[in-house]
Amino acid sequence: MTAQSCPRQHCASTMDSAALEPSLYTVKAVFITDNDGNRLLSKYFDPELYPSMKEQKNFEKNVFDKTHKADNEIAFVEGMTIVYKSSIDLFFYVVGSAQENELMLMAVLNCLFESLSQMLRKNVEKRTLLDNMDGVFLVVDEIIDGGVILESDPQQVIEKVNYRADDNPLSEQSVAQHITEKLALTSNVLQSAKEQIKWSILK
């Protein structure tokens, strides 16, 4: 038996419609490398995008090779839209789909960089970044949740991670307090939703 193949026109239209489907994940990934392309931080928000560590590192190496000598802010690699910037010995990358708005991705990149610049007292370099990784992860979590952009104002981000100028790096107490506050906020949202459902039923 020969394998059935769909008509070329039908296949093309199916692929086009799939490519144009809106994605829940505005941001596909965020990663930071040093100036040799070594990963320092990486978060992938779309589970279908490079699911294995090996695939992720290959992608990051490919992106770094194509961008670290280029004098641009935007690149298109492996069907992804990538915005990036460098600082001293660091490279910052924000990844979106081919259809993603570049301005949205750039807003995330700028917020990430400015937030870290405030937190690290403008010493945005490898050594200070590695010394404050707990805070760096909290900053990323406040800007993006599951690929969805939550915040683009660096000042708001810094306030939300409860960073204080005299706490460098973040203390365990402030990290714990931050987690407690996030849990409380989630609980309040759920409670509000339950109340709305209850009143709609009573009506």
C-alpha positions in Angstrom: 0.0 0.0 0.0 1.2 3.5 -0.8 0.8 6.1 1.9 -2.0 8.6 1.2 -0.9 12.2 0.9 -3.2 15.2 1.2 -3.5 17.5 -1.8 -0.7 20.1 -1.8 -3.1 23.0 -1.6 -5.0 21.5 1.4 -1.7 20.8 3.2 -0.4 24.3 2.7 -3.7 25.9 4.0 -3.6 23.6 7.0 0.0 24.6 7.8 -0.8 28.3 7.3 -3.8 28.2 9.7 -1.8 26.3 12.3 1.0 28.9 12.1 -1.4 31.8 12.5 -3.2 30.3 15.5 -2.8 32.7 18.5 -0.6 31.3 21.3 -1.2 31.6 25.0 2.5 32.1 25.4 3.4 35.7 24.5 7.0 35.0 25.7 8.4 31.6 24.8 11.6 31.8 26.7 14.0 34.1 28.5 17.7 33.4 28.9 20.9 35.1 29.9 24.4 34.1 28.8 27.9 35.3 29.5 30.0 36.7 26.7 31.2 33.2 25.8 27.6 32.0 25.3 27.5 30.0 28.5 24.0 29.8 30.1 23.6 31.6 33.4 19.8 31.7 33.6 17.1 30.1 31.4 13.4 29.8 31.6 11.2 28.2 28.9 7.4 28.8 29.2 6.1 26.8 26.3 6.6 23.1 27.1 6.5 22.1 23.4 9.4 24.4 22.6 12.8 22.5 23.0 11.5 20.2 25.8 14.9 18.7 26.5 17.9 20.4 28.1 20.1 19.4 25.1 17.6 21.1 22.6 17.5 24.2 24.7 21.3 24.6 25.0 21.6 23.9 21.2 19.1 26.6 20.5 20.8 29.1 22.9 24.2 28.4 21.3 22.7 29.0 17.8 21.1 32.2 19.0 24.3 33.4 20.6 26.4 32.6 17.6 24.1 34.6 15.4 23.8 37.6 17.6 26.9 38.2 19.8 28.7 40.1 17.0 25.7 41.6 15.3 24.9 45.3 15.9 21.1 44.7 16.1 18.4 44.3 18.7 16.2 41.8 16.9 17.0 38.4 15.3 15.0 35.6 13.7 16.4 32.2 14.5 14.7 28.8 14.0 11.3 30.4 13.3 11.5 32.5 16.5 11.5 36.2 17.0 14.3 37.2 19.4 15.1 40.5 21.0 18.4 41.0 22.9 20.8 43.4 24.4 24.3 43.1 26.0 25.9 44.7 29.1 29.6 44.3 29.9 30.0 40.5 29.9 26.3 39.5 29.7 23.7 38.9 26.9 20.0 39.1 27.6 17.5 37.3 25.3 13.7 37.3 25.1 12.1 34.8 22.7 8.7 34.9 21.1 6.9 33.2 18.2 7.4 34.4 14.6 4.1 36.2 14.8 4.8 37.9 18.1 4.8 41.7 18.4 8.4 42.8 18.6 7.5 45.9 20.7 5.9 43.6 23.3 9.0 41.5 23.5 11.2 44.6 23.6 9.1 45.9 26.5 9.8 42.7 28.5 13.5 42.9 27.7 13.8 46.5 28.8 11.9 45.8 32.0 14.1 42.8 32.8 17.3 44.8 32.2 16.2 47.9 34.1 14.9 45.9 37.0 18.1 44.0 37.3 20.1 47.2 36.9 18.2 48.7 39.9 18.5 45.5 41.9 22.3 45.2 41.2 22.9 48.9 41.7 23.8 49.3 38.0 26.5 46.6 38.2 24.9 44.4 35.6 27.8 42.0 35.1 28.4 38.3 35.5 29.8 38.3 39.0 27.1 40.4 40.6 24.4 38.5 38.7 25.7 35.1 39.9 25.9 36.5 43.5 22.2 37.5 43.3 20.5 34.7 41.4 17.6 34.3 43.9 16.7 37.9 43.2 17.2 37.5 39.4 14.7 34.6 39.3 12.2 36.6 41.4 12.5 39.5 38.9 11.8 37.2 36.0 8.8 35.6 37.8 7.3 39.1 38.5 7.6 40.1 34.8 6.4 36.9 33.2 4.1 34.1 34.5 3.7 31.1 32.3 4.7 33.1 29.3 2.1 35.8 30.0 3.5 39.3 30.6 2.5 40.6 34.1 4.5 43.7 34.5 6.6 46.1 32.3 7.4 48.8 34.9 10.8 48.1 36.5 9.9 50.1 39.7 6.8 48.0 40.3 8.9 44.8 39.7 11.4 45.8 42.3 8.7 46.7 44.8 7.0 43.4 44.2 10.1 41.3 44.8 10.5 43.2 48.1 14.0 44.2 47.3 15.6 46.7 49.7 18.7 48.7 49.0 20.4 47.4 52.2 19.5 43.8 51.4 22.1 42.6 48.9 21.6 39.8 48.1 18.0 39.1 49.1 17.7 37.5 52.5 15.9 34.2 53.0 13.3 36.1 55.1 12.4 38.5 52.3 12.2 35.6 49.8 9.9 33.7 52.1 7.8 36.8 52.7 7.5 37.2 48.9 6.3 33.6 48.4 3.8 34.0 51.3 2.4 37.2 49.7 2.0 35.5 46.3 0.1 32.6 47.9 -2.1 35.0 49.7 -2.8 36.9 46.5 -3.7 33.6 44.7 -6.0 32.7 47.6 -7.8 36.1 47.4 -8.3 35.7 43.6 -9.9 32.2 44.2 -12.1 33.5 47.0 -13.3 36.4 44.9 -14.2 34.0 42.0 -16.1 31.7 44.4 -18.1 34.7 45.7 -19.0 35.7 42.2 -20.2 32.2 41.4 -22.2 32.0 44.6 -24.0 35.3 43.9 -24.7 34.4 40.3 -26.3 31.2 41.5 -28.4 33.0 44.1 -29.7 35.4 41.4 
